[in-house]
Amino acid sequence: MNQSNFVDYVKIYFRSGRGGAGSVHFRREKFVPKGGPDGGDGGDGGNIILRGSTQLWTLLHLKYRKHVIAEDGKPGAGSGSFGQSGEDQIIEVPVGTVAKDAETGEKLFEITKHNEEHVLLKGGRGGLGNIHFKSSTNQSPRHAQPGEDNEEGWYILELKLLADVGLVGFPNAGKSTLIAAISAKKPKIADYPFTTMEPNLGLVQYRDMKSFVVADIPGIIENAHKGKGLGLRFLRHIERNSVLLFTIPADTDDINKEYNTLLNELKQYNPELLDKKRILAITKSDLLDEELMSLLKENIPDITYVFISAITNYGLNQLKDIIWNALEN
């Protein structure tokens, strides 16, 4: 997925349809000059509906669609004819899309399944025609209901990628190199910070035709939870991962300190992220000999860890086993 094609945030003005007015009409035929009321009801206004689709991975198709307006209901007519209901506007979005009120920031709902639908804005109901208001004391009612008003407003759609494993690490921690080594994904790789400017998804083939999906999230930096760097734009993608794979290079000055800094960023953003299963991959381990590995082990946090090298494939099979066991358990 090219960087220009990945859109995970859009702000759109939505408006549902207004209900059609009920009809004031009386039956008038050649031999029935004073027939009773026969005004039909107005049609309902169209709804704004969001529908999940596994065929979409981005909100790109909505990037330039700033206004979405559903059709109004048609008014009723004589002979008890009902007005036609307005057509719904059904907006397909990727699975993992969250809808929020743009003014309050309130989360309204999240779409997590294919073909799952949520009514974002309900169309107004059509008004009743005068046929409903006939009574023993009022044989010729000359009033009908107007259609109900529509609903409107600005809303935000945010995408949280669906993946089994999320890679968490500082820029240049070797995440892109790792995802390229264990999956068919070939992200941009270079020796400078923020090479990865968008999340990448890689499908990792495991034993016996099994597989899992890994998300390469752009590098976190200190105070990312405050929006520094790429900050909040990408931290939300980690929320949907079952397992968090921390990647810290073997040549880091203090592995334990770097791990705790990353952990604190996740905690400050969303404390619930700390409830997820965590694995530590010490990348670039081709730089180490056995003596250096033994020394580093004294400064590794108390979680499951593995030394790996995406260049030489050292430890990658062991890493896959650890990830699979974490997903299964």
C-alpha positions, 0 to 999 in steps of 0.5 A: 500500500503506497503512502499516498493511498493509506488514509486512516482519518477522515472528517465528513459532514453527514445529513440524513433525509427529511421525512415527506409531508402527509397529504391533505386530500379528499376523494372526489369522483363523479358520483361521490362529490363529497367523499371522505379524506384520502390523503396518504402518508409521506415517505421516510427520509433516507438513513446514513449507514456505515457498513464494514467491508474486508475488501477495504484497507483504507479510508482513501475512497472517502478522503475527498468526499466531504459531504454525504447527504441521504435523500428526502422522503416524498410527500403523500398523495390522494387515494391513500398513496404513500410517498416514496421513502428516501434512498439510504446512503450506505457508506462502506468502510474497512473493518476496524473503523471507529465513528466519532462525533467531531464536536464532542469527540464521543465514540459512537460505535466501532465496526469489527465484522464484515457486513456489520452495519450501524445507522449513523443518522436516522432519516425523519419519519414521514408525516401522516396524511389526513386519512388518519385524522377522520373522526365522528366529530371531524368528518373532513380533517383539513390537516396532515402531519409534516415530515420529521426533520433530518439529522446532520452534523460533522463526524470523524471516521478513524481506522484501527488496523486489524492485526494479530501482532503489533510491532512496537519500537523506536525509529530504526529499531529494525521493525521494517527489516523484520517484517520483510524477513518473516512475511511477503511484505516489502516495506521501505527500509533505510538507515534514518528515523521514520522510514515507515510513514504508514502502518504496514501489514504482513502475513506471516506463514507458520507451520501446517498452513497456519498464519498470522498478521503482523502490523509494522507501526511507525516508530514511537518516540518519547512523548508520542502520547502527547502527539509528538512525532507521528504520535497519536496518529498511529498509536491507535493502531496498536489497540486492536493487536492481540500481542505486542512485539517490542523491538529493541536493537542489540546495540542500544545503550540500555535495553531495560530503560528503552523498554520501559520508555516504550511501555510508558508511552503505551500506558499514557496513551491507553492503560488497557494496552498493558493488559496485552501479551508482550514479547521482546525481540532484541534485533540486530543480534548478528552484531553480538557474540555469545559473551555479549549476549550473556552480558545483555541478558542481565539487563533484560526486563522480565518478559519473554524475549528472543535474540534475532537477526532479520539479516541472517534469519537468526532466531526468527523461527523461535520468534514465530513459535513464541508469537504463535504460542502467545496467540493460541494461549 
